[in-house]
Each structure stands twice: as C-alpha cells, then as structure tokens.
C-alpha cells in the first residue's frame, strides 16, 4: 500500500507547499506554440500572379504543411520542403506558359492553418485547387509512388450539409443563390454543386494519371478517395497529390531534385491546361 500511496502523498506535499517539479531540458523546444487567427479576422489573401485579366482561369497551388509543421519526415528530408519545391516549380511552369493566373497558399516556410487553405481558394474565386503533399510508410523504405486523392462520396454529402448550415443566409455557390432558401433547399443546392465539383475533380485526377504516364512514378493504386479537409470546398474542383514517399530515400531524392520537380511541373501543368480548356468550352 505504501508503494502505491507514496506518489500520491508526494504530489500532495508538493501541492500543499506550493513547490514545483523541475522539467528536464530535452535539447529542443517540445512545446510548440502557433498563433492562430482570431474568429472573424479578415484573411490575408496571397498575391495573384500572371495576367491581370480576371477572366483568365485561376489555379491555387497549396504546398502542404510548413513552418513548425514539417509533415512526413524521412532520412535527411522533410515533406514541407519537398512539396514547396514542387509547388514553386509548377507555379513557374504555369506562368512561363502564360494565360493562367496563379496563387500559392504559401511560397515560403510559413505555417498556414488547414482551414485557411480552402478559404483562400474560395475567396480568390479559384477555378482549380491543387494541394501537394508527400507520404511516409514508416520503416517500409521500399514503398513508393504518387497517388491522387479526391473527396469521397460520403464526405461530399456530409460536407454539403455542414456548408449549407454554416453559410446559411448569404452565399452563392456555382452561380446558385442560397440566400432566402430554407435549410432543406440549401442543402440540396449545395449537394448539386458538390456533385458537379466532385465530377470535375475526378476528371482532373484522371488527366494527371494520363499525362503522367511515362513521366511520373505512380503507386499501383494511384486514384484514391478520402474525407480530407482541403478537398471540401463545394464550388472549387480540388485534388490532393501525394507526390511519393519521403520514407523511401531514392524517391525522396528524386522528388527533391531539379529533374523530379521539372517532371512533376510538366505533367501537372499539362493536365491543368487540358482541364481548364475542357471546362471553358463546356456549356
């Protein structure tokens, strides 16, 4: 009984005497503090690069993680650095080819709140949202290959209901005015928009696989669906591209290389232009 009660008695004495327990220094900061935006605070939108003509399509490129959030980590590599290099390469390629406006959720090693990434795309009126990430398979260093995520069907309906409830009273989704509608009608209208957006996202994901054949190394199952937060905008086609595995040293080196960034940018830019051209021509 004394063995079990001793820690309790010790804590009681420490509390009664107002003492403190010294915390060992672990050699690095193990408490991470991140300043989050206050509710209702206006979001600072990134600069839109390229043509000043607002009729030109806009692509928002989202480099995952950043700042104090390194993402997946492999031997000598961090996801946040790899994906930022890929995002910049894609931005530069799109601007070089011309005719497309481009914005990035981050263009340096800064932290962007997850929810803000989607808001940026919606606030800017993006025609396409491309979120770039990399994966880790832990100790399985032989796992490799890129994969493309779109929003799952179940998450589509859930997101539509939540969005209709949150944006109740004043919003326009894909040209549909939700203001003045009752809750049931709002949810139906948002679901219709979400289905159209999901179909466009699936189309774009298929184009990436097609254009990447022979250029990029895909996972044996490259097309996937998940309930990912950055894919939930009801009126912006979106994909999350997992570029590969940082836990695989060979793949991580390839993704971080100039050649790897060029192959990615060439493939993705080609898929983006085909997607934008198709949807511009659609009635």
N, C-alpha and C positions, 0 to 999 in steps of 0.2 A: 504493500500500500504506500509506503514511504517513497518507493521508486517512482510510482505513478503520480503521487501528490507533490513531489519535490519541484517539478517545473511550474506547477500552478502556484505553489507557495512563493517561489522565486519571483514570478511575474507580479504577484500580489504585493510583495515587498517593494519591487521597483516602482509600481504604480503609486503605492502609499507614500513613498519618499520622493516622488517626482523625479526619479532617475531616468536616464536614457540609456539605451543599448547601443554601443558603438557599431557602426556598419562597416564592414571591410571594404577597402578600396579595390575594385576589381580591375583597375588599369584602364577603364574606359567608361564613358557615361552609359549607364544601364537603365536610366530613366529618361525616356525620350519625351520632350515637350514640343507640341506642334500648335502654333497659333491657328485656330480655325476661324473662318469668317463668322461674324455675328449674324443672327437671323435678321433678314430684311436688308442687309447691307448690299449695296449695288455691286455687281460683279465687274471686275476689271477685265474687259474683253481683249484678246490678243490682236495684234495688227494683222490686217488682211493684206497679203502681198499679191502682186501680179496686176492684171488690168484693173483700171479704176471703174470700168463699166460694170455696174451691178447686175446687168443682165447675164453676165458670164457666170458659169457654174462655179460654186464654191465647195472646195474639199477641205474638211477639217481633219488634220492629222494629229493623233493622240499618242505620244510616246509614254508608255506606262511607267508607273512608279516615279522615282526622282527624289532628290533631297535626302532626307533621313530614311527614306524607304528605298532600299536597294533592290527590292524584288528578289527573284531567284538568284542564288549565288553558286558559282562553280569555281574550280581551281583557277584563280587569277582573273576571273570575270564576274561582272555584275550585270544583271538584267537591265537595270536602269541606263547604264552606259551603252550597252549594245543597241538597245531599241532607240535611244536618242540618235545614235549614228545612222540607223536605218531610216528614221523619220526625217532627218535632215537631208539624206540622200534622195528620198522620194520628193520632198519639197523642192529641192534644187532641180530635179529632173522635170517636174511639172512646170516650174517657172521657166526653165530653159526652152521647153517645147512651146510654151505660150498658150494663150486662150483660156486658161483656167486660173481662178483665184484660189489662193491657199492661205490657211491659217493653222497655227500649231497651238495646242493646249499648253505646251511648254517647249522652249527652244534652248533651255539650259538645265543645269542640275538643280531644279527647284521642285518643291512639293506642291502638287495640285490635288485638292480634295476630290475624291472619286466622283461625287455627285456633280461637282462643278464642270467636269469634262463634258458631260452630256448637255448641261445648261449652256455651255459655250457654243456648242454646235447649233442648238435651237435658237439662241439669241442672235447668232450671226446669220441665221437662215440658210444653214448648210444644205447642199444637195447630196452630200455623202460624208460619212464619218468613218474613219479608218483608225482603229486602235491597235497599236503594235506592242506585242509582248514577247517574252521568251519563257520557256518552261524549265523544269528540273525534274529529273527522275531519281533523285537521291543518289544512292550508291550504284545504281544501274547505269554505268557510264557508256553503255553501248546503245542506249535508246536515242533515236534521232528522228528528225523530220518535222516539217512545218505542218500546221493544221489551221483551219479557218472555222471560227465559231459564229453562228447566227443565233438569234433568240429562239428558244424552244417554244413550241405551240402553247403549252400550258402557261408558260411565263407571259406569253403575248396577252392572253385573256386576263391574267392577274394584273399585269401592268396597265392594261386598258381601264380596268375598274378603278385602280388606285389613282390613275392620272385624271380620270373624269371627276373623281371625288375631290382631288387636290386643286384642280384648275377650274372648278365649278364657278360659274358666273361670267367669266370673260376670257375666252381664248378661241383661237382659230386654228384648226388642225387640218392640214392639207386642203385648205380652202373651205372647210366646213365650220360654220359659226356655231359655237356651243353655247353662246350667251342666251339666256332666257329659256333654255331647254330644261326639262325635268331630269332627275338623276338617271332614270332608266334610258331615256333617249340619249343623254350624254354618253353613257357607257356604250350604247350600240354604235353611235357615230365614231367614237374613239376606236372601238374594235374594228370597224370597217377600215379606218385609216391605218390601224396597226397591221391588218392583214395585207393591205396594199404595200405598206412599208416592208413587211416581212418577205413578201414575194420579190420585191426589188433587192433586198439584202441577199436572198438566196441566189438570185440571178448574178449578182456581183461576185459572190463566193464561187460560183461555177466558173465565171470568167477568169478568176485568179488561178484556179486549177488548170484550166485550159491554156492560158497564156504562160503559165509556169512550167509546162511540160518540157523537159529537157534543159530547163534553166535552174529550177529550184528543186531541192530535195524535200519531197513531201513524206509525211507519215503514211503508212499503209492505209489508214482511215483518215484522210485529210479533212473531210466535211463533218462537222460536229455541231450539236446544239446544246445550249446551256442557258440558265437564268442569270445572265451576267448583267450587272447594273449599267455598264456603259452601252448596252445594246437596247435599252428600254425606251428610248425616245419614240413616240408614236408617229412622228412625221419626218424622221431623218433616216434613210437607209443606212445601216451600220453593220460592220463586221469587226470581230476581234481576231487579229492574225497572230498566232503563236509561231514565231519565226524559226524556232528549233529549241534545242536543249542546251542550256549553259552547263549542265552536268556532264555533257559529252565534250571533252577538251577539243577534239578535232572540229566538231560542229561550232563550238563557241569561237574558235579561232577563225573559222571561215566566215561566220556572221560579223565578226569584228573587223574583217579585212576589207580593203578597198574593193576587191573583186566581189566579195559577198554583198557589200552594200550596193554595188552597181547592178548586179544581177537582180537583187530584190527591187531596186528602184525601177529598172527597165520593165520588169514583169508587172509590177503593181501599177505603174503609170500607163502601160498599155491596156490593162484591164479597166482602169478608171476611165480612160478616154472612150473605150468601146461602150462602157456602161452609160456614160453621160450622153454620148451620141444617140444611143438607142432610146433613152428616156426623153431626150429633147424632141425626138421625132414622134414619140408616142402621143396619141390624142389625149 
